[in-house]
């Protein structure tokens, strides 16, 4: 049986932390930020994590 390949798109987007949580990026951060409220832009700086229900699937994609 050949080894399973990891999904390169997922590897670039997610990072597994020591606690086991999976860190992810925030949407709507690329351009045209002038339309956004200052509060919204500030909130997007904080760390975001993947939901518990999605963790299993993402770990399979990353660690294969």
PDB file with SEQRES, HELIX, SHEET and CRYST1 records, atoms N, CA, C and O in Angstrom:
SEQRES   1 A   64  UNK UNK UNK UNK UNK UNK UNK UNK UNK UNK UNK UNK UNK          
SEQRES   2 A   64  UNK UNK UNK UNK UNK UNK UNK UNK UNK UNK UNK UNK UNK          
SEQRES   3 A   64  UNK UNK UNK UNK UNK UNK UNK UNK UNK UNK UNK UNK UNK          
SEQRES   4 A   64  UNK UNK UNK UNK UNK UNK UNK UNK UNK UNK UNK UNK UNK          
SEQRES   5 A   64  UNK UNK UNK UNK UNK UNK UNK UNK UNK UNK UNK UNK              
HELIX    1 AA1 UNK A    8  UNK A   13  1                                   6    
HELIX    2 AA2 UNK A   33  UNK A   35  5                                   3    
HELIX    3 AA3 UNK A   38  UNK A   43  1                                   6    
HELIX    4 AA4 UNK A   52  UNK A   63  1                                  12    
SHEET    1 AA1 2 UNK A  15  UNK A  16  0                                        
SHEET    2 AA1 2 UNK A  22  UNK A  24 -1                                        
CRYST1    1.000    1.000    1.000  90.00  90.00  90.00 P 1           1          
ATOM      1  N   UNK A   1       0.840  -1.189   0.000  1.00  0.00           N  
ATOM      2  CA  UNK A   1       0.000   0.000   0.000  1.00  0.00           C  
ATOM      3  C   UNK A   1       0.889   1.258   0.000  1.00  0.00           C  
ATOM      4  O   UNK A   1       1.808   1.359   0.813  1.00  0.00           O  
ATOM      5  N   UNK A   2       0.626   2.207  -0.896  1.00  0.00           N  
ATOM      6  CA  UNK A   2       1.405   3.445  -0.866  1.00  0.00           C  
ATOM      7  C   UNK A   2       0.990   4.333   0.313  1.00  0.00           C  
ATOM      8  O   UNK A   2      -0.103   4.194   0.862  1.00  0.00           O  
ATOM      9  N   UNK A   3       1.878   5.236   0.681  1.00  0.00           N  
ATOM     10  CA  UNK A   3       1.568   6.171   1.766  1.00  0.00           C  
ATOM     11  C   UNK A   3       0.514   7.163   1.310  1.00  0.00           C  
ATOM     12  O   UNK A   3       0.417   7.473   0.122  1.00  0.00           O  
ATOM     13  N   UNK A   4      -0.281   7.665   2.260  1.00  0.00           N  
ATOM     14  CA  UNK A   4      -1.267   8.702   1.955  1.00  0.00           C  
ATOM     15  C   UNK A   4      -0.542  10.040   1.863  1.00  0.00           C  
ATOM     16  O   UNK A   4       0.309  10.349   2.697  1.00  0.00           O  
ATOM     17  N   UNK A   5      -0.877  10.822   0.860  1.00  0.00           N  
ATOM     18  CA  UNK A   5      -0.271  12.147   0.730  1.00  0.00           C  
ATOM     19  C   UNK A   5      -1.100  13.161   1.506  1.00  0.00           C  
ATOM     20  O   UNK A   5      -2.323  13.050   1.583  1.00  0.00           O  
ATOM     21  N   UNK A   6      -0.425  14.144   2.077  1.00  0.00           N  
ATOM     22  CA  UNK A   6      -1.146  15.208   2.772  1.00  0.00           C  
ATOM     23  C   UNK A   6      -1.667  16.195   1.729  1.00  0.00           C  
ATOM     24  O   UNK A   6      -1.089  16.338   0.652  1.00  0.00           O  
ATOM     25  N   UNK A   7      -2.756  16.867   2.058  1.00  0.00           N  
ATOM     26  CA  UNK A   7      -3.348  17.861   1.163  1.00  0.00           C  
ATOM     27  C   UNK A   7      -2.562  19.159   1.344  1.00  0.00           C  
ATOM     28  O   UNK A   7      -2.636  19.792   2.397  1.00  0.00           O  
ATOM     29  N   UNK A   8      -1.812  19.554   0.316  1.00  0.00           N  
ATOM     30  CA  UNK A   8      -0.897  20.692   0.434  1.00  0.00           C  
ATOM     31  C   UNK A   8      -1.621  22.004   0.709  1.00  0.00           C  
ATOM     32  O   UNK A   8      -1.086  22.875   1.395  1.00  0.00           O  
ATOM     33  N   UNK A   9      -2.831  22.150   0.182  1.00  0.00           N  
ATOM     34  CA  UNK A   9      -3.618  23.359   0.448  1.00  0.00           C  
ATOM     35  C   UNK A   9      -3.961  23.480   1.921  1.00  0.00           C  
ATOM     36  O   UNK A   9      -3.960  24.577   2.479  1.00  0.00           O  
ATOM     37  N   UNK A  10      -4.257  22.345   2.551  1.00  0.00           N  
ATOM     38  CA  UNK A  10      -4.594  22.329   3.978  1.00  0.00           C  
ATOM     39  C   UNK A  10      -3.343  22.580   4.827  1.00  0.00           C  
ATOM     40  O   UNK A  10      -3.409  23.263   5.848  1.00  0.00           O  
ATOM     41  N   UNK A  11      -2.220  22.032   4.405  1.00  0.00           N  
ATOM     42  CA  UNK A  11      -0.954  22.208   5.141  1.00  0.00           C  
ATOM     43  C   UNK A  11      -0.586  23.690   5.205  1.00  0.00           C  
ATOM     44  O   UNK A  11      -0.089  24.169   6.225  1.00  0.00           O  
ATOM     45  N   UNK A  12      -0.834  24.412   4.109  1.00  0.00           N  
ATOM     46  CA  UNK A  12      -0.508  25.840   4.046  1.00  0.00           C  
ATOM     47  C   UNK A  12      -1.470  26.694   4.868  1.00  0.00           C  
ATOM     48  O   UNK A  12      -1.098  27.775   5.323  1.00  0.00           O  
ATOM     49  N   UNK A  13      -2.692  26.227   5.064  1.00  0.00           N  
ATOM     50  CA  UNK A  13      -3.714  27.036   5.730  1.00  0.00           C  
ATOM     51  C   UNK A  13      -3.840  26.809   7.230  1.00  0.00           C  
ATOM     52  O   UNK A  13      -4.271  27.710   7.949  1.00  0.00           O  
ATOM     53  N   UNK A  14      -3.476  25.625   7.717  1.00  0.00           N  
ATOM     54  CA  UNK A  14      -3.700  25.279   9.118  1.00  0.00           C  
ATOM     55  C   UNK A  14      -2.398  24.933   9.822  1.00  0.00           C  
ATOM     56  O   UNK A  14      -1.430  24.497   9.200  1.00  0.00           O  
ATOM     57  N   UNK A  15      -2.398  25.140  11.152  1.00  0.00           N  
ATOM     58  CA  UNK A  15      -1.223  24.811  11.960  1.00  0.00           C  
ATOM     59  C   UNK A  15      -1.699  24.169  13.259  1.00  0.00           C  
ATOM     60  O   UNK A  15      -2.552  24.726  13.951  1.00  0.00           O  
ATOM     61  N   UNK A  16      -1.151  22.995  13.594  1.00  0.00           N  
ATOM     62  CA  UNK A  16      -1.542  22.310  14.830  1.00  0.00           C  
ATOM     63  C   UNK A  16      -0.672  22.839  15.968  1.00  0.00           C  
ATOM     64  O   UNK A  16       0.556  22.807  15.887  1.00  0.00           O  
ATOM     65  N   UNK A  17      -1.316  23.322  17.026  1.00  0.00           N  
ATOM     66  CA  UNK A  17      -0.610  23.870  18.175  1.00  0.00           C  
ATOM     67  C   UNK A  17      -0.305  22.751  19.176  1.00  0.00           C  
ATOM     68  O   UNK A  17      -0.795  21.632  19.024  1.00  0.00           O  
ATOM     69  N   UNK A  18       0.496  23.049  20.191  1.00  0.00           N  
ATOM     70  CA  UNK A  18       0.881  22.052  21.198  1.00  0.00           C  
ATOM     71  C   UNK A  18      -0.323  21.509  21.961  1.00  0.00           C  
ATOM     72  O   UNK A  18      -0.337  20.347  22.366  1.00  0.00           O  
ATOM     73  N   UNK A  19      -1.327  22.354  22.153  1.00  0.00           N  
ATOM     74  CA  UNK A  19      -2.528  21.933  22.887  1.00  0.00           C  
ATOM     75  C   UNK A  19      -3.388  20.963  22.073  1.00  0.00           C  
ATOM     76  O   UNK A  19      -4.287  20.321  22.617  1.00  0.00           O  
ATOM     77  N   UNK A  20      -3.109  20.856  20.765  1.00  0.00           N  
ATOM     78  CA  UNK A  20      -3.891  19.987  19.895  1.00  0.00           C  
ATOM     79  C   UNK A  20      -4.922  20.752  19.086  1.00  0.00           C  
ATOM     80  O   UNK A  20      -5.540  20.206  18.172  1.00  0.00           O  
ATOM     81  N   UNK A  21      -5.106  22.036  19.431  1.00  0.00           N  
ATOM     82  CA  UNK A  21      -6.034  22.871  18.671  1.00  0.00           C  
ATOM     83  C   UNK A  21      -5.423  23.179  17.299  1.00  0.00           C  
ATOM     84  O   UNK A  21      -4.202  23.179  17.137  1.00  0.00           O  
ATOM     85  N   UNK A  22      -6.282  23.439  16.326  1.00  0.00           N  
ATOM     86  CA  UNK A  22      -5.808  23.768  14.984  1.00  0.00           C  
ATOM     87  C   UNK A  22      -6.085  25.241  14.721  1.00  0.00           C  
ATOM     88  O   UNK A  22      -7.232  25.687  14.735  1.00  0.00           O  
ATOM     89  N   UNK A  23      -5.005  25.988  14.479  1.00  0.00           N  
ATOM     90  CA  UNK A  23      -5.124  27.418  14.238  1.00  0.00           C  
ATOM     91  C   UNK A  23      -5.462  27.642  12.765  1.00  0.00           C  
ATOM     92  O   UNK A  23      -4.985  26.919  11.891  1.00  0.00           O  
ATOM     93  N   UNK A  24      -6.294  28.656  12.502  1.00  0.00           N  
ATOM     94  CA  UNK A  24      -6.693  28.959  11.130  1.00  0.00           C  
ATOM     95  C   UNK A  24      -6.611  30.460  10.886  1.00  0.00           C  
ATOM     96  O   UNK A  24      -6.466  31.243  11.824  1.00  0.00           O  
ATOM     97  N   UNK A  25      -6.704  30.848   9.636  1.00  0.00           N  
ATOM     98  CA  UNK A  25      -6.699  32.256   9.269  1.00  0.00           C  
ATOM     99  C   UNK A  25      -8.086  32.864   9.397  1.00  0.00           C  
ATOM    100  O   UNK A  25      -9.064  32.162   9.654  1.00  0.00           O  
ATOM    101  N   UNK A  26      -8.158  34.161   9.217  1.00  0.00           N  
ATOM    102  CA  UNK A  26      -9.418  34.880   9.283  1.00  0.00           C  
ATOM    103  C   UNK A  26      -9.850  35.297   7.887  1.00  0.00           C  
ATOM    104  O   UNK A  26      -9.013  35.674   7.068  1.00  0.00           O  
ATOM    105  N   UNK A  27     -11.130  35.235   7.608  1.00  0.00           N  
ATOM    106  CA  UNK A  27     -11.666  35.669   6.320  1.00  0.00           C  
ATOM    107  C   UNK A  27     -11.720  37.198   6.255  1.00  0.00           C  
ATOM    108  O   UNK A  27     -11.708  37.876   7.282  1.00  0.00           O  
ATOM    109  N   UNK A  28     -11.779  37.718   5.044  1.00  0.00           N  
ATOM    110  CA  UNK A  28     -11.947  39.161   4.770  1.00  0.00           C  
ATOM    111  C   UNK A  28     -10.778  40.010   5.269  1.00  0.00           C  
ATOM    112  O   UNK A  28     -10.984  41.098   5.806  1.00  0.00           O  
ATOM    113  N   UNK A  29      -9.540  39.510   5.090  1.00  0.00           N  
ATOM    114  CA  UNK A  29      -8.362  40.253   5.539  1.00  0.00           C  
ATOM    115  C   UNK A  29      -7.445  40.682   4.395  1.00  0.00           C  
ATOM    116  O   UNK A  29      -6.389  41.265   4.644  1.00  0.00           O  
ATOM    117  N   UNK A  30      -7.822  40.408   3.162  1.00  0.00           N  
ATOM    118  CA  UNK A  30      -6.887  40.619   2.067  1.00  0.00           C  
ATOM    119  C   UNK A  30      -6.842  42.051   1.528  1.00  0.00           C  
ATOM    120  O   UNK A  30      -5.762  42.636   1.451  1.00  0.00           O  
ATOM    121  N   UNK A  31      -7.981  42.624   1.157  1.00  0.00           N  
ATOM    122  CA  UNK A  31      -7.973  43.970   0.575  1.00  0.00           C  
ATOM    123  C   UNK A  31      -9.331  44.637   0.773  1.00  0.00           C  
ATOM    124  O   UNK A  31     -10.275  44.016   1.260  1.00  0.00           O  
ATOM    125  N   UNK A  32      -9.416  45.911   0.388  1.00  0.00           N  
ATOM    126  CA  UNK A  32     -10.597  46.761   0.583  1.00  0.00           C  
ATOM    127  C   UNK A  32     -11.033  46.743   2.060  1.00  0.00           C  
ATOM    128  O   UNK A  32     -12.198  46.496   2.374  1.00  0.00           O  
ATOM    129  N   UNK A  33     -10.089  47.004   2.937  1.00  0.00           N  
ATOM    130  CA  UNK A  33     -10.372  46.999   4.372  1.00  0.00           C  
ATOM    131  C   UNK A  33     -10.954  48.330   4.840  1.00  0.00           C  
ATOM    132  O   UNK A  33     -11.406  48.447   5.979  1.00  0.00           O  
ATOM    133  N   UNK A  34     -10.942  49.330   3.963  1.00  0.00           N  
ATOM    134  CA  UNK A  34     -11.468  50.647   4.342  1.00  0.00           C  
ATOM    135  C   UNK A  34     -12.975  50.613   4.583  1.00  0.00           C  
ATOM    136  O   UNK A  34     -13.501  51.435   5.332  1.00  0.00           O  
ATOM    137  N   UNK A  35     -13.663  49.680   3.961  1.00  0.00           N  
ATOM    138  CA  UNK A  35     -15.107  49.551   4.152  1.00  0.00           C  
ATOM    139  C   UNK A  35     -15.449  48.950   5.507  1.00  0.00           C  
ATOM    140  O   UNK A  35     -16.567  49.101   6.000  1.00  0.00           O  
ATOM    141  N   UNK A  36     -14.482  48.269   6.103  1.00  0.00           N  
ATOM    142  CA  UNK A  36     -14.748  47.595   7.379  1.00  0.00           C  
ATOM    143  C   UNK A  36     -14.635  48.555   8.544  1.00  0.00           C  
ATOM    144  O   UNK A  36     -13.874  49.522   8.512  1.00  0.00           O  
ATOM    145  N   UNK A  37     -15.407  48.264   9.568  1.00  0.00           N  
ATOM    146  CA  UNK A  37     -15.348  48.993  10.826  1.00  0.00           C  
ATOM    147  C   UNK A  37     -13.986  48.757  11.471  1.00  0.00           C  
ATOM    148  O   UNK A  37     -13.387  47.700  11.275  1.00  0.00           O  
ATOM    149  N   UNK A  38     -13.492  49.724  12.234  1.00  0.00           N  
ATOM    150  CA  UNK A  38     -12.214  49.568  12.931  1.00  0.00           C  
ATOM    151  C   UNK A  38     -12.293  48.413  13.926  1.00  0.00           C  
ATOM    152  O   UNK A  38     -11.324  47.678  14.118  1.00  0.00           O  
ATOM    153  N   UNK A  39     -13.457  48.262  14.556  1.00  0.00           N  
ATOM    154  CA  UNK A  39     -13.673  47.181  15.525  1.00  0.00           C  
ATOM    155  C   UNK A  39     -13.540  45.817  14.849  1.00  0.00           C  
ATOM    156  O   UNK A  39     -12.930  44.903  15.405  1.00  0.00           O  
ATOM    157  N   UNK A  40     -14.109  45.679  13.652  1.00  0.00           N  
ATOM    158  CA  UNK A  40     -14.045  44.423  12.908  1.00  0.00           C  
ATOM    159  C   UNK A  40     -12.605  44.088  12.544  1.00  0.00           C  
ATOM    160  O   UNK A  40     -12.164  42.950  12.706  1.00  0.00           O  
ATOM    161  N   UNK A  41     -11.869  45.095  12.045  1.00  0.00           N  
ATOM    162  CA  UNK A  41     -10.472  44.876  11.661  1.00  0.00           C  
ATOM    163  C   UNK A  41      -9.630  44.484  12.869  1.00  0.00           C  
ATOM    164  O   UNK A  41      -8.751  43.628  12.767  1.00  0.00           O  
ATOM    165  N   UNK A  42      -9.894  45.102  14.000  1.00  0.00           N  
ATOM    166  CA  UNK A  42      -9.146  44.805  15.225  1.00  0.00           C  
ATOM    167  C   UNK A  42      -9.427  43.381  15.698  1.00  0.00           C  
ATOM    168  O   UNK A  42      -8.517  42.688  16.154  1.00  0.00           O  
ATOM    169  N   UNK A  43     -10.673  42.944  15.593  1.00  0.00           N  
ATOM    170  CA  UNK A  43     -11.054  41.590  16.006  1.00  0.00           C  
ATOM    171  C   UNK A  43     -10.372  40.526  15.143  1.00  0.00           C  
ATOM    172  O   UNK A  43     -10.129  39.410  15.602  1.00  0.00           O  
ATOM    173  N   UNK A  44     -10.069  40.875  13.902  1.00  0.00           N  
ATOM    174  CA  UNK A  44      -9.464  39.910  12.990  1.00  0.00           C  
ATOM    175  C   UNK A  44      -7.991  39.631  13.314  1.00  0.00           C  
ATOM    176  O   UNK A  44      -7.403  38.708  12.751  1.00  0.00           O  
ATOM    177  N   UNK A  45      -7.395  40.412  14.207  1.00  0.00           N  
ATOM    178  CA  UNK A  45      -6.015  40.157  14.627  1.00  0.00           C  
ATOM    179  C   UNK A  45      -5.922  38.967  15.587  1.00  0.00           C  
ATOM    180  O   UNK A  45      -4.884  38.311  15.665  1.00  0.00           O  
ATOM    181  N   UNK A  46      -7.007  38.690  16.317  1.00  0.00           N  
ATOM    182  CA  UNK A  46      -6.966  37.632  17.323  1.00  0.00           C  
ATOM    183  C   UNK A  46      -6.882  36.249  16.681  1.00  0.00           C  
ATOM    184  O   UNK A  46      -7.311  36.055  15.543  1.00  0.00           O  
ATOM    185  N   UNK A  47      -6.332  35.305  17.412  1.00  0.00           N  
ATOM    186  CA  UNK A  47      -6.170  33.936  16.908  1.00  0.00           C  
ATOM    187  C   UNK A  47      -7.523  33.262  16.760  1.00  0.00           C  
ATOM    188  O   UNK A  47      -8.401  33.410  17.611  1.00  0.00           O  
ATOM    189  N   UNK A  48      -7.680  32.527  15.682  1.00  0.00           N  
ATOM    190  CA  UNK A  48      -8.914  31.784  15.421  1.00  0.00           C  
ATOM    191  C   UNK A  48      -8.576  30.297  15.359  1.00  0.00           C  
ATOM    192  O   UNK A  48      -7.512  29.909  14.876  1.00  0.00           O  
ATOM    193  N   UNK A  49      -9.492  29.478  15.853  1.00  0.00           N  
ATOM    194  CA  UNK A  49      -9.276  28.036  15.868  1.00  0.00           C  
ATOM    195  C   UNK A  49     -10.421  27.318  15.169  1.00  0.00           C  
ATOM    196  O   UNK A  49     -11.549  27.809  15.124  1.00  0.00           O  
ATOM    197  N   UNK A  50     -10.111  26.159  14.631  1.00  0.00           N  
ATOM    198  CA  UNK A  50     -11.083  25.337  13.916  1.00  0.00           C  
ATOM    199  C   UNK A  50     -12.076  24.749  14.918  1.00  0.00           C  
ATOM    200  O   UNK A  50     -11.714  24.451  16.056  1.00  0.00           O  
ATOM    201  N   UNK A  51     -13.320  24.584  14.492  1.00  0.00           N  
ATOM    202  CA  UNK A  51     -14.363  24.005  15.341  1.00  0.00           C  
ATOM    203  C   UNK A  51     -14.053  22.540  15.641  1.00  0.00           C  
ATOM    204  O   UNK A  51     -13.417  21.857  14.838  1.00  0.00           O  
ATOM    205  N   UNK A  52     -14.499  22.070  16.785  1.00  0.00           N  
ATOM    206  CA  UNK A  52     -14.273  20.680  17.216  1.00  0.00           C  
ATOM    207  C   UNK A  52     -14.751  19.682  16.172  1.00  0.00           C  
ATOM    208  O   UNK A  52     -14.098  18.666  15.931  1.00  0.00           O  
ATOM    209  N   UNK A  53     -15.899  19.972  15.549  1.00  0.00           N  
ATOM    210  CA  UNK A  53     -16.487  19.047  14.578  1.00  0.00           C  
ATOM    211  C   UNK A  53     -15.634  18.882  13.325  1.00  0.00           C  
ATOM    212  O   UNK A  53     -15.722  17.853  12.655  1.00  0.00           O  
ATOM    213  N   UNK A  54     -14.810  19.874  12.995  1.00  0.00           N  
ATOM    214  CA  UNK A  54     -13.976  19.820  11.790  1.00  0.00           C  
ATOM    215  C   UNK A  54     -12.548  19.340  12.058  1.00  0.00           C  
ATOM    216  O   UNK A  54     -11.815  19.029  11.119  1.00  0.00           O  
ATOM    217  N   UNK A  55     -12.152  19.279  13.324  1.00  0.00           N  
ATOM    218  CA  UNK A  55     -10.766  18.954  13.673  1.00  0.00           C  
ATOM    219  C   UNK A  55     -10.296  17.616  13.110  1.00  0.00           C  
ATOM    220  O   UNK A  55      -9.186  17.525  12.586  1.00  0.00           O  
ATOM    221  N   UNK A  56     -11.119  16.585  13.209  1.00  0.00           N  
ATOM    222  CA  UNK A  56     -10.726  15.245  12.764  1.00  0.00           C  
ATOM    223  C   UNK A  56     -10.391  15.239  11.263  1.00  0.00           C  
ATOM    224  O   UNK A  56      -9.367  14.692  10.853  1.00  0.00           O  
ATOM    225  N   UNK A  57     -11.259  15.848  10.457  1.00  0.00           N  
ATOM    226  CA  UNK A  57     -11.048  15.876   9.018  1.00  0.00           C  
ATOM    227  C   UNK A  57      -9.778  16.635   8.633  1.00  0.00           C  
ATOM    228  O   UNK A  57      -9.035  16.204   7.752  1.00  0.00           O  
ATOM    229  N   UNK A  58      -9.535  17.762   9.295  1.00  0.00           N  
ATOM    230  CA  UNK A  58      -8.377  18.575   8.975  1.00  0.00           C  
ATOM    231  C   UNK A  58      -7.089  17.874   9.397  1.00  0.00           C  
ATOM    232  O   UNK A  58      -6.092  17.926   8.676  1.00  0.00           O  
ATOM    233  N   UNK A  59      -7.100  17.216  10.562  1.00  0.00           N  
ATOM    234  CA  UNK A  59      -5.920  16.478  11.002  1.00  0.00           C  
ATOM    235  C   UNK A  59      -5.571  15.359  10.032  1.00  0.00           C  
ATOM    236  O   UNK A  59      -4.394  15.081   9.801  1.00  0.00           O  
ATOM    237  N   UNK A  60      -6.590  14.711   9.461  1.00  0.00           N  
ATOM    238  CA  UNK A  60      -6.352  13.669   8.455  1.00  0.00           C  
ATOM    239  C   UNK A  60      -5.706  14.232   7.215  1.00  0.00           C  
ATOM    240  O   UNK A  60      -4.836  13.597   6.619  1.00  0.00           O  
ATOM    241  N   UNK A  61      -6.130  15.438   6.814  1.00  0.00           N  
ATOM    242  CA  UNK A  61      -5.564  16.077   5.630  1.00  0.00           C  
ATOM    243  C   UNK A  61      -4.119  16.508   5.849  1.00  0.00           C  
ATOM    244  O   UNK A  61      -3.290  16.413   4.944  1.00  0.00           O  
ATOM    245  N   UNK A  62      -3.823  16.979   7.053  1.00  0.00           N  
ATOM    246  CA  UNK A  62      -2.486  17.516   7.342  1.00  0.00           C  
ATOM    247  C   UNK A  62      -1.469  16.410   7.622  1.00  0.00           C  
ATOM    248  O   UNK A  62      -0.364  16.439   7.079  1.00  0.00           O  
ATOM    249  N   UNK A  63      -1.823  15.451   8.450  1.00  0.00           N  
ATOM    250  CA  UNK A  63      -0.845  14.509   8.993  1.00  0.00           C  
ATOM    251  C   UNK A  63      -0.729  13.216   8.197  1.00  0.00           C  
ATOM    252  O   UNK A  63      -0.050  12.291   8.640  1.00  0.00           O  
ATOM    253  N   UNK A  64      -1.369  13.123   7.039  1.00  0.00           N  
ATOM    254  CA  UNK A  64      -1.303  11.866   6.281  1.00  0.00           C  
ATOM    255  C   UNK A  64       0.094  11.511   5.851  1.00  0.00           C  
ATOM    256  O   UNK A  64       0.299  10.483   5.206  1.00  0.00           O  
TER     257      UNK A  64                                                      
END                                                                             
